[in-house]
Amino acid sequence: MSIGITPSTSARARSGHRGPAGYRTRVVGSASVALAMTAPGQTAAIALFVHPLSTSLGVSHSSVALAYSIGSLAGALVVPLLGKLLDRFGPRRVMAAIGLCFGATLLAAGTVTEFVGLTSAFVGIRVGGQAALSLVATTVVALYLQRRTGLATGIVTAIGTSAISLAPLALEQLIGDLGWRTVLQLQGWAVLAITIPAALFVLPRRVRSGREADLAPGHDAESGTPARESAADWTLRDASRTPVFWVVLSGGGVCSLITTALMFHQVSLLGERGLNVTEAAANFVPQLIAGLLASLLVGWSADHIGDRTLVVTMMAALALTTLTAGWVGPGWTAVAYGVALGACTGAVRTLKGVAFGDSFGLGHLAALRGAVHSVVIGTSAFGPVVLALARTWSDSYQQALLVLSVLPLLVAAAAFAVKPHRQVPAARPRN
């Protein structure tokens, strides 16, 4: 995603060439599989294991939460390195390696017996699922496709989000029937059986060029680097010196912090507003539907609408959603809140997938997105804690939500203030 740095994606699309539909389908399909298979590492699925883990291992719920937080922070620390590896070795090799490690971790997680083992398992699960595999899924499309990359990313996000959201429905029944150890290992076998073949046999070996496909000419997907380095391929160090980098980084972090906090405390927050547990849980349904539609809309918008307008709109919507969360009531206002929150959640997932491709080139794209992903994961670990502590210091969530709503407004103001910036980093001398 760019904010006035280079010509828009639509301009790039007009200069590109359409490739075989089957090739584009293979790219979108493999990326969708990768994102869907992150489900075992996502909060929605892990939440179903908290009580069984606590009871079986003889540890408190807070201890399980601590292990989970450590795993999330580990993912935030590791993902920038994973981005560099993705740039160096290419998505096929990295996706297959991550699938192997993630699947093996889930198999091992089914054998833990105490807190240290549980913490180690959560580190592997969060690093492999939420961090590494998700980064690959959201970067593959930009590396392979040159036309309508935003829409393709939106489709990948919508499919992956559907799998992530629906997985808990199946897991709840399986855990009751088979036990948490068996279910964890079944997930491990599923990751191994699906992710590795998708990487090696579905994702194309090499990026086609010219009239053959919607792909960057001369780009080699096996090595993960363009055939020749372009002056527009910014490094992480170069990009971090530009204001647009920090706008996108801040936007992703603020969205993740607030939406994770609202979803984590949804039952308590809506209960304070007069909804019972069943009504509060049912609010996830409009969130799911709105998230899917928002993923497609934001993806399409990234190809056609000015990026500053898109960022400002997203942040304004998040601010309004956060502010009104403390004043909703049973009925249509709660449904409207669910739609708004789901749309914001879907939008930030798509934001991670379209960020920086047009702004800074493809040479170091995974490293750049790894930085965004690191902030998103890190803030997701702290969001629930921040809102919980704020709630203890006041009589309701309203005051905390009022303060939190200021954050996206600040990001929106910063995005609006960023001026067009078309310079490219100075060419480095070659030995």
N, C-alpha and C positions, 0 to 999 in steps of 0.2 A: 504494500500500500504506500502510496506516495502522497506528499502534500506539496504539490507545486514544484517538484524537483526536476522531473523529466517528463517528456510527452506522455499523455495518458495511455492506459491500457488499450482504450478503443483506437487510439492512433496507431499503436503498435499492432493491433489486430488488423487494421486496414493494410499494413505493409506485409503481413504474414501470408502463409499459404495453408489452405485446409489440407489435412492429411486424411488417410483412410479412417472411417468411423470406427472400425474395429480396433485400431491402434489407440485412439482416444479412449475407447471403452476399457481397454486393458489397463491404461494408466489410472483412470478414475476408479475402476473396479479394485485394483490392488491397493490403492490409497484408502478406499472405503473399508476394505477388509482390515487393513492395518489399524485404522481408527476404531473400528468395531471391536477388535480384539484387545483394545486397551481396557475394556469393561471390567475385567477382574482387578484392575488397579485403580479404578475410579471410586470416589466416595460412596456413590449410591450402592454399589455392590458390596464394598467392604463393611458398610453399616450393618448389613444383615449378619455378619460374622461376629460382631462385638459381643453380644450376649452369650452365644455358644462358646466363644473363646474364653470369656471371663469365667463361665461356669466350669468348663472342662479343665482349664489350666490353674484354676484357683487364684486368679488375680482379679483386682478390682476393675471396674469399667474405666476409671481414670488412668489406670496403668495401661490398658489397651489403647486409650486415647493418646497417652504419652508416646507409646511405641509408634502409633500412626503418625504423630506429628514429627517424630524423629525421621521416619521414612520420607515424609513429604519434604522436609528441609534437605535431606540428602539428595532428593531428586532435583531440588532447586540449585544445589551446588554442582551437581554432576552434569546437568544438561548443557551448559556452555561447551564443555569438552566434547560431548556427544555431537554437538553441532559442527565442531571442527573435524571430527572423524567422518561425519557425513559428507562434508565438503571434499575431504581427501579421498575416501574410498568409494563414494557413490551410494545411492539409495538401495540398490539390490543387495549388495554385500552386507551393509549395515542393518537393513531390515531383517535379513535372514539371521544374522548374528544376534540381534536383539530378541527375535522370536525364540531362538534356541535358549538364550539365557533366561528370558522371562518365563518360558514354559518350565525350564528346570527349576527355577525358583518356586513356582507354584507347586510343583511336585514335592520339593523339599519342605515347603511351608506346611504341608499336611502331616509332617512328622514332628513338629515342634512340641516341646514339653514344658518349657519355662519361659520367663520374661525375656531373657537375653536372646534366645532363639526366636521368639516372637518378634522382637525388635529387628533382628537381622532379616527375618522374612519380610517385614513391612518395608525395610529399606530396599530390598530387591524388587518387591512388588510395585512400589511407588516409582522407583527409578525406571524399571522396565516398562510398566504400563502407562502411568500418567505422563511420565517425562519422555523417555526415549522413543517408544513406539508412536506416541502422539506427535512428536516432533517430525519423525519420518513421514507420517501420514499427511501432515499439513505442508510439507516441503516438496513432496514428490510432484505434485501438480505443477508448481511453478518451475521446477527444473525441466520438465518434459514438454509442457504445453505452452504455446506462444499466443494462441488466440482464445479469448473468452476464459481466461484463467480464473477470473473472479467467480463466474457462474459454475465452473467445474469445481472450484473449492467449496462453493456453497452446497453443491450436490453431495460431495464427499462428507462435508460436515453434517448435513441432514441425515444421511444414511448412518454414519457413525454414531451420531447422537441418538438416533432411534434405537440402535442396538444397546447402547449404554443405558438408556432409560428403561428399556423393556427387560434387560437382563435380570434385575432384581425380582421380577414377577416369577421367573422360572427358578431362580436360586432359592427363594423362600421355601418353595415346595420341596426342592431337592435336599436342602439342608435338613428339613424335618424328616424326610424319608431315609436319607443315606448317611447323614452326619456331616459335620463341617470338614473333617479331614478328607473324606472321599470326594466331596464337592470341590475342594481346592485342587485336588489332584486331577479330577475330571477337567477342570478349567485349564490346568497345565497341559494335559494331553490335547485339548482342543487348540490351544495356542500353537503347540508344536505342529499339529496336523494341518492347520489352516494357514498360519502366517508364513512359514518357511516355503511351502510350495507357491504361495502367492508372490513371494519375493523372487524366487528363482525361475518360475515357469510362466507367471502371468505378467509381471512387470517387464517391459521390453528391455533387452540387454543393452541396446544402444539408442541414443536419441537420434532420430532421423533429421534430415535437414532439407532445406529448399522446398520443393514441391511435394516431398514425400510425406510430410506431417506438419502438425502445428508446433514445431520445435525450433529451438535456437540453432541456427546453422553451425555445424561443426562441433556441437557439444557431445561429449562422450560420457554417457551415463555410467559406464563401468568404472571409469576412474573418478567420476564425480567432479571433473573440472572441464571448463571449456577448452576447445582445441587451441585457442589462442587467448591470451589475457586481454581484456578490454580495459581502457582507462576508466570506464564507468563501474568496474567491479570493485566496489569499496570494501576495505577491510573493516573489521569491527572497530579498530582504533580510529580509522578515518571517519566512519559513520558517527561514532560517539562524540565527535566534535561539532555535529550539526544539531540545530534545535529540533528538527523533525524526528530524529532518533529518540530524543527524550520525550517528545510529545506522545509518540506511539508507545514507548515503554511505560510512561505514566498512565496512559489510557488503559492499556492491558492490565496493569497492576491494580488500578482503582476499580475497574470492572470486576476483576477476580475477587478482590477483597470484599466488596459490597455484596455481590451476588452469592458468594459462598456463605457469607454471614447470614444473609436473609434466608437462604434455603436451609442452612443448618438449624436455625432457630425458628423455622416456620411454624411448627405446632405451638410453641410457646408464644410467639409473636401474635399469631392469629387468634390463639386462645385468649389473649389479653383483650382482643377486639370483639369477643363474644362468639367465636366459632368453636365448636367442639372438635375433638380429635379427628373424628371421621371427616368432617367438613374441611379441616385444615389439611389432612392428607389428600383429600380429593382435589385440592387446589393444584397438585402436581400435574393433573391431566391437562388443564389449559396451558400450563407452563410448557409441557411437552409439545403440544400442537403449535403454540406460538413460536417456540424455539426452532422447530423445523422450518416454518414459513420464513422466520427471520433469517435463518442461515441462507436460504435461497435468495431472499430479497437483498441482503447485504452483499452476497457474492455477485449477483447481477449488477448491483449499484456500483461495485468497485470497478466494473468495466465501462460504466457509462456516466457516472456522476463525479463531480469534482471531489477529491479526497478530503479537502478541508471541510466541505459541507457535510460529508459523511461522518467524519469524526465529531464535529460539533453537534450534529443531530443525535448521534449515539449517546454522547455525554449528557445532552439535555434530557433525553428520554430516561437515562439512568438516574439523573438527579430528581426528576419528577416522580419516578417509581419509588425511590428511596424515601422521599419526603412524604408521599401519600401512604406508605406502608403502615405508618403509625396511626392512621385515621380511617382505615377501611372498616367495613362492618359486614355482617352476614348478608348474602345476596349478591347482586350484580357488582357491587364495588369490590368484593373479594375476588370475583371472577376476573374483573378488569385488571386488578392487581396481579393475578396469576398470569394473565396474558402479557402484561408489561414486563414482568420479571423474566418470564420465559423468553421473550423477544430479546431482552438485554443479554441473557445467558447465551443464546444462539449467536447473537451478533459478535460477542467477544471471542467465541470459538472460531468464527469465520475470520475475524480480524487477525488472529494469529496466523491464519493460512494465507492471507493476501498481503501481509505486511512486508514492505521493503523491496519486493521484486522489481518494481519499476523505479524505485528510488535509487537503489545502490547496486543494481546488477545481480548476476547469478553466481559469480565466482566464489563469494563467501556468504551466500544467502543463508545456509544452514547455521553458520556461526552467529549471524545477526538475529535470526529467529530464535536461536538457542538462548540468546540474552533475554528476549521478550518472554520466552517460555519459562525461563528461570524466575523472572519476576512474578509471572502469573502463578506459578506453583508456590513460590514463597509467600505471596500475599494470601493465597488460599489457605495456608496453614495458620495465618494469624487472624483472618477475618472473623471467624466464630469467637475467638478469644476476645478480640477487641469489643465486639457487640455485647458479649456476656459480661465483661467487666464494666462497661458503660451502664448496662442495665442494673448492676448492683449498686451503682452510685446514684440512681434516681428511682422515682416511683413507677416509671413506665419506660417503654422503648422510644417514646416520642422524642425526647430530648436527644438521645444518641443518634436517632435517624436524621434529625434536623441537622446535626453537626456533620454526619457522613454525607449528606446531600450536597454539601459545599464542595467536596473533593472533585466530583465530575464537572462541576461548574468551573472550577479552576483549570482543569484540563481543557475544557471547551474554549475558555478564554485564551489559553496558550496556543491552541490549534488555530484559532482565528487570527492570532497575532503573528504567526509564523509567515514570513515573506517567502515568495518564490526564490528558489535557490538552485541554479542550474550548473554551477561549477562542478567539475570532476576532480578527483584527487590527482595531484601531480604524478606523472609517470615516474616510476622508479628505475634507476639505471640497472641494466642487466650486465652481469659479469661475462 
